[in-house]
Amino acid sequence: MPGSAKTMAVCTVGGLVVATAYTVALGANGWLWFSWVVLALVTIGVVASRPV
């Protein structure tokens, strides 16, 4: 996995951890989860667009 795709994957996993911690501590926030889903889809797109 190239550097930019790896960075995106790390940010996505970090975002998942932050979203989960926020939900546990303060309750669910729909916009937070929506943002994470968008980030995950962009990450999948970046990974899929890379040549093998």
Secondary structure, DSSP 8 states (H G I E B T S, - for coil): --HHHHHHHHHHHHHHHHHHHHHHHH---HHHHHHHHHHHHHHHHHHHHS--
